[in-house]
Amino acid sequence: MVEVMLTLFAIVVVGYVAGKLGYFGGEFDRHLSRQVINITCPALILSSAMTGELPDRRFILPLLLISVVTYVVLAAVAFVLPRWLTRRREDEGPIGFALMFGNVGFMGYPVVASIFGHEAVFYAAVLNVVNTFTVFTVGTILITGRGEVGGKRFQKKVLYSTPMLSAYLTMGIVALEVTGIPGWVSQPLTLIGNITVPAALLIIGSSMSQLSPRTMLGNATVYATTLFRLIILPVAVYYLTLAMGFSQFEVAINTVVIAMPVATYGTILCLKYGRDTTFITEVTFITTLVSMLTIPLLVSVLPN
């Protein structure tokens, strides 16, 4: 596991250096991010059900249920805990967002594939359905500080975006046990999907290279939020869901997914609604860096 995370971290470092040298950054990063989200990541999800044995369809409903339970718990924490972590009322929403949402799309899929195997990307995609819905509902409330998630604040097209459609289609393939998909379909999807891991990690490294030294240092609130996001909350959810009767595999993969660093959607939503991005940028950077240590630690310490 340590070797896997070091490998992923090495790619992040390459992205950081490339960003500093001017090969990455700016419009290039934005275009590449859109390609990862809308093309390579959906291909990765689809290919997870087209190569080798089909993922076990019996996990679909339990994974959806464990994800709902997880985000109900995290939502409660996100609305209560921030007031104890900061005296700045304007930071409570971003702190709540950071506590609730991990970077499943960019970091979650690569890490899950590295730990559980390529077919496990499907299971992470099932978990991400609930994550994506709550990001643009509860997440929007946290960032804006308002209870209005209808109309312009929640766009239904998010539920029909390319990554979500690929997750729905993949769940259908697994649920109906569709086999015999021709190689001219599965192999291109696999090759395109394989771009996701290195591209996503290079983008993360490049985005880090654009941060100021002050942002990279963080502060006490950032470190406290990081501790809860990467260690305390994943461990608490692990034991809670295990006690509720979910299987060891369902609990393990759910825990790894929510142990990811802060979702980049936080910064995007702050920019969209005119909120200060200082805290969310700092905590996104620090959690991404520290997760290279905490994820292997969680995987090695928690019972398998």
N, C-alpha and C positions, 0 to 999 in steps of 0.2 A: 504493500500500500504506500509506504514512504517513497519507494522508487517511482510508483505511478504519479504521485503528487509532485515529485521533483521533476519528472518528465514534463508534466503540464506547466509547472512553474518556469521551466527552461524556455518554453514557447512564449510565455508571458514576458520573460526577460528579453527575448528576441524582438517582440513587439514594442517593448519599451525603448530599446536601442534604435529600432527602425523609426520610431516616432521622433526620437531626439535627432536623428540624422536627416529627418525630413522625408523619408520614404512613405511614412504613414502620417495620418492626422487630417484634420479639417474635413473637406468634402469627401476625400477618399474613404475615411473611416465611416462617414455617414452612408455612403453608397454601399460599401462592403457590409455594413450592419444590416441594411435593408435586404441585401442579397442573402445573408445568412438567415435572417428571420423568415423571409418569404420564399426562398428557393431551397437552400441547402438543408436547413433544419427540417422542413416538411419532408424532404427526400429521405433524411435520416430516420424520421419517425416511420414513414411508409416502409422503408427497407428493413426495419426491425421485424416486420411480419412477413417478409418475403425471402429471407435467407435462412437456411437451416430449418429447424423445427419451429412450428408456430408457438408463440407465447401461450401460456395457459389461460384460456378464456374465463376460468373460474375466478381469476383474480380481478376481473374488471369491476364488478359491483363492490367487493370489499375494499378495493383501492379508492373508488369514488367515495365510499362511506367514510373510510379512515381520513381521507382528505377533508371532507366536510367537518368531521369532528375536530381535526387539527386546526382548521381556520376559524372555527367558532371559538376555540380556546385562545388562539393567537389574537383574534379580534378583541376579546375581553381584555387581554393583557395590553394590547396596543392603545386602548382607550383609558386604561387606569394607571399603568406603570410610568408613563412619561412624566407625569406631574411630580413624581418622586426622584426623577433623574435630572431635572433641570429647573431652574428658576425663570428661564426665558419662555414665556407662554407661547411665543411664536415658533419655538422649536419643538413643542409638544407633538404637533402633527407629523412632522418629518421623523421624529424619534419613533412614534407609533408605527409609521410606515416601515421604518428600518427594522423594527422588532418583528413585524408581521410577514414581510415578504423577502424571500431569497431569490437569487439570480438563477432561476431554474433553466431558462432558455439557453443562456450563454455558458454557465458553469455546470448546471445540474446535469444536462444530457452527457457532456463529455465525462464527468466524474462517474456517473452511474454506469455508463458504458465501460469505463475502465475497471470498475469494481465488480459489477455483476455480469458483464458480458453485453454484447451488442443487442441481443434480444430484449434486454432489460430497459432499453430506451423506450420501448412501448409502454412499460409500466410507469415510467417517469412521465410520459406524455399523458397518460390517464390522470395521474395526480395533478398535472399542470392545467387540466381543464378547470378545476375548481380554483386554482391559483389565479389563472387569467381572469376569470369572472370577478373574483373578489378584489383584484388589483384595481379594476376600473369601476368598482362600486364603493366598497369600503375604503380602498386606497385613495380614491378621489375625495371622499369625505375627510379623511385624515389630513391630506395635503391642503385642501381648500378651507377646512374648518367649517364647512356648511353641510347641511343634511340633504342637499338637493343633488340627487344622482340621476334624475330624469332629464329629458330634453337634451340640451347640448352637453351636459356633464357626463352622461353615459351614452356612448354611441353603440347601438346594437350591432353594428358591423364588426365590432371587435370579436363577437362570438362566431362570426363567419369569416374571420381572417384566414389566410393560407395555413398557418400552423394549426389553428383549431380545426379547420376542415380536414387536414391530414390526420389529426388525432381521431376525429369522428370516423373517417374512412378506415383507418387502421383498426379501430375497435370493431367496426363492422366485419372486416376481413377475419379477425380473430374469433369474434362471436359466432360467425357463420362457418368457421373452419374452412375458408377458401384456400385451396392448394392448387398446385400446378400452374402458378403464374409464370408466364414465359420469361426466359432469360433476357430477351431484348427489352423487357419492362423492368425486371428486378435489378439487373446488373448496372444499367445507367443510373438508376435511383441510388444504388449502393455507392457507386463511384462519386456521384454528386454529394450524397450525404456524408461521405468521408471527409469532405472539405470543411464541414461544420466545426469539428473540434479544433484544428489548428487555426482556422480563420477567426473563430470566436475568441480564442486565447490571445491571438495577435492583436485583435482590436482592444481587448482589455489592457494589454501592455501598452499599446499606443495611447490609450486614453489616460493612463497613469503618467505618461511622459509629459502631458500637457498641464499637470497640476503644479502649483507653486510649492516651494519648500514649506511654507506655513501650513498649507492644507495637508501636506503629507505627515506633519507632526501630530495633528489632532489635539484633543484636550480631554479632560477628565470625563465629561459627558459622552464623548465619542467612545472612549475606552470602556465605560460602563455599558453603553449600548452594545458594543462589540461583544462583551462578555455574555450578555443575555442572548444576543442573536446567534452566536456560534457555539455556545456550550450549554448554558443553563436551560434555555427553552427547548432545544433538541433533546436533551437528556430527560427533561420533565415530560415532554410529549411521548418519548420512547416508553417510559414506564407507565404513563397513563393509558396509552393505547394497548400496551401489552396486557395491562390489568383488565381492559375491557374485552379481552378475548380475541383480538386480532392475531393472525398467525405471525410467527417470528419473521418470515420473509416480508410480509406486508409492512410490519412495524419497522424492519431494518431499512427497506428502500424508502419508506416515507421519511424516516429520520434523516437519512443522507440527503434527501431532497430539501428538507427544511433547514439543514445545517449549512446551506450555501450562503455566501456573502450577500450583502444588501442588493436588491434588484435595481438595475439601472433605470427601470421605469420611474423610480422616485425622482431622479433628476429631470427626466422628461416631463413628468407631471408638474414639477415645480416651475419649470420654464414655461410650460403651457399656460399655467394659471397665475404667472407673475409673482411667484413666491421666491424668497431668498434661497439660493442653492448652496450656500456655504456649508451648512451642517450636513446635508445629504451627500454632498460631494466628498467631504472629509470621511464620513462613516462608510461610504461605499469603497473608498480607497483602502482604508484601514482594515475593514472586514475581508476584502479580497486578498490582501497581503497575509493577514493572520490565518485565514482559512487554509492556506497551504500547510499549516501545522496542525490546526484543530481537526480537520477532516480525517487525516490518518489517525490522529489520537482517538477520536470517537469510534472509528471503525475497529481499532485494535482493542479498545477498552470495553465497549459495550458487548454483551453476550451475543454470539451469532447463532 
